[in-house]
Amino acid sequence: MAHARPKDLADLSELLARIRTLPGLKETQTGIFYRSGKGFLHFHTRQGERWADIREGPNWGEPVPLPFGADSQAQVAFLAVVRERLARPL
């Protein structure tokens, strides 16, 4: 499945800016982050829905929905999931 395009992430500019500040992550393309040379976080869209795949230790965790137009509360909750999963060893 293809990754979300930059235009599909336009409403997440503040969230992506916060993710970019997290230690150990490298953004190779808009919204595609690597950790220690392995994919860590990326987004997908399909039929008007958007979600993220975020690594949970050595494996991919359950997809995390992040709807288009997600409010600040939803984005803060998403960032908390990213931080929690980033804290786990690979």
N, C-alpha and C positions, 0 to 999 in steps of 0.2 A: 504494500500500500504506500502510495506517495506521501511525502511530508507536506504539511501545509505550506502554502506560498506566503511570502512576506505580506501581501495585501490581506491575507486571512488573519494576520496577527496585528494589524494596524491598531486595533483597539486595546492592545496589551503593551503599548510602548513603555508605560511606567513600570509594569510588572517585569518586563524583559530587562529594563535598566537595573532593577533591583537584583534580578537573577545574575546579571553580568558581574555584580560586585561580590558574589559568593566565592570564597576561596576554593581553588582546585578545579574550577570549571573553565572551559575554553569554548567560545561560540565560533563554530566554523562557518555557519551560514545563519541568517536570521532565524532565531528560534530553535536552532540545532546545537546542543551543548554536549561536549565530551568531557570525561573525567578520566585521567590516567590513560588516555589513548583509546578509551572505550566509549561508545555512545552512552549518554546518561539521560538526556531529556530531549524530546522532540514532539511536535504537534502534528495531528492529522485532522482533516475535515472530510465529511461525507454527508450529503443530503442535508445540509444546513446545520449539522452538528460539528462540534469541535471537542477534541480531547487530547490529552498528552500521555505519552508513554514515558515513564520515569523508572529508571533502574532502581531496584530494591535489593541492595547488596549485589551479588553476582548475577542475579536474574532480573528480568523485567517484571515490575510489579503490575498490579491491576491498573488498567487505564484510568486516568483521572479526568472526568469531564470538566470543561471550562467553556461554558456557552458563549456565543457571540454576545457582546454587550454586557459581560459579567460585571457586576458592581464591585466597588472597592472591597466590600466584605468578602466576596467570593474570591477576589484576587489575593487578599491577605491569607485566606484559608489555603489557597493553592500554594502560595509561597511557603507556608508552614509545612506542607507535605514535601515540597522540594527540599527544604532544610532538614527535615526528619530523615528523608531517604539519603541525603548527602552525608549524614552523620554515620551511616552504616558502612562497614568495611566492604570493599569489593571482593 
